[in-house]
Amino acid sequence: MAITIKPTEIADIDAIFALRNDPDVLRHQYQPRKGETPASFEKKLAGQPNVLGISFRCTSIFDDGVLVGHVMQHFGPGAEGRRRSCDCGWNLAKSHWGQGVMPRALTQLFAQLFDEDPKLVVFASCFESNHRSRRVIEKLGFQPDRMHWMVWLTHLVRSHGRRIEQYRLDRLRYRRAVERMAPPNESQG
Ligand SMILES: CC(C)(COP(=O)(O)OP(=O)(O)OC[C@H]1O[C@@H](n2cnc3c(N)ncnc32)[C@H](O)[C@@H]1OP(=O)(O)O)[C@@H](O)C(=O)NCCC(=O)NCCS
C-alpha cells in the first residue's frame, strides 16, 4: 500500500461524493446537506473566505493513485488575538479501514498545517458511537474539548439526537503523538 495525500482537485470531487454517500460511511457521518453537490463543493474549494472569515480546503488520500479518502478542513480566522483554528472532518473507503491509513494521512497533513502555522489549533468531532474515529483522534494526540452549547445543539438537531464529542490538538501534543507512533529504532532492539 502506498498512501499519499494531495490537495483535492476538481477531478477528485465525484469520487469524494461517492465515498460520502456510501452507506457504510454515512452510518458514522452526516449526510451531505441538500445544497451540497459536487458543483457546490467545487465552488467552495475555489472560493474566498465567507463573511465570517471561514475558508475551506480539502485533502485527498490516495492508495497507489486511487482516491480512498479525504479530509475536509474549515479554517477560522482567529480574530481578536485568538489562534487560527482548523475544523477537520474525514472519511475513508471501507476497503481501507483498520489498516492505519487515516492516522498516516492525518500525520502528513497535520505536519503541513503546523509547519504553515505553528499556533494553529486543530479541532475534530465525531459521534459518541464512532469508536474507530475516536481511536484515530486519540492516536493523533487530540484532547477532549467542550463545544459551544449552541454549536452542540445544532449538531444534535442535525444528527436527530446522536451525541457528538469534540477534540482539540495543538502542535506540541501532535509532536508528542508522532513520537509515540514512531516504531522503536533498531538500536533499541
Ligand atoms: C474512522 C476512520 C476514518 C478510521 O480510519 P482507519 O484508517 O480505519 O483508522 P485505523 O486503521 O487507525 O483504525 C481505527 C481504530 O479503530 C479500531 N476499531 C475497529 N473497529 C472498532 C470497534 N468496533 N470498536 C472500537 N474500535 C474499533 C481499530 O482497531 C483501530 O484501533 P487500533 O489501531 O488501536 O487497533 C474510518 O473507519 C472511516 O472512514 N469510517 C467511516 C466514516 C467515519 O467514521 N468518518 C469519521 C467521522 S467523524
The ligand as an ORCA input file, in Angstrom:
! r2SCAN-3c Opt
* xyz 0 1
  C     -12.958      6.430     11.134
  C     -11.994      6.034     10.040
  C     -11.551      7.267      9.327
  C     -10.802      5.330     10.694
  O      -9.724      5.246      9.793
  P      -8.753      3.975      9.767
  O      -7.655      4.248      8.829
  O      -9.580      2.786      9.547
  O      -8.196      4.002     11.264
  P      -7.317      2.877     11.973
  O      -6.872      1.863     10.983
  O      -6.335      3.589     12.795
  O      -8.370      2.132     12.891
  C      -9.011      2.828     13.901
  C      -9.139      2.043     15.169
  O     -10.431      1.546     15.272
  C     -10.362      0.282     15.912
  N     -11.614     -0.360     15.758
  C     -12.067     -1.039     14.738
  N     -13.310     -1.433     14.987
  C     -13.644     -0.989     16.227
  C     -14.796     -1.098     17.060
  N     -15.880     -1.728     16.635
  N     -14.781     -0.526     18.288
  C     -13.698      0.117     18.721
  N     -12.597      0.259     17.973
  C     -12.570     -0.301     16.732
  C      -9.222     -0.334     15.211
  O      -8.814     -1.461     15.844
  C      -8.225      0.810     15.288
  O      -7.571      0.919     16.521
  P      -6.178      0.188     16.807
  O      -5.260      0.594     15.722
  O      -5.793      0.700     18.133
  O      -6.483     -1.290     16.772
  C     -12.665      5.073      9.019
  O     -13.034      3.920      9.721
  C     -13.881      5.672      8.330
  O     -13.767      6.432      7.386
  N     -15.074      5.324      8.818
  C     -16.347      5.748      8.226
  C     -16.584      7.236      8.215
  C     -16.236      7.910      9.514
  O     -16.429      7.384     10.578
  N     -15.725      9.140      9.385
  C     -15.336      9.927     10.523
  C     -16.477     10.706     11.016
  S     -16.041     11.591     12.464
*
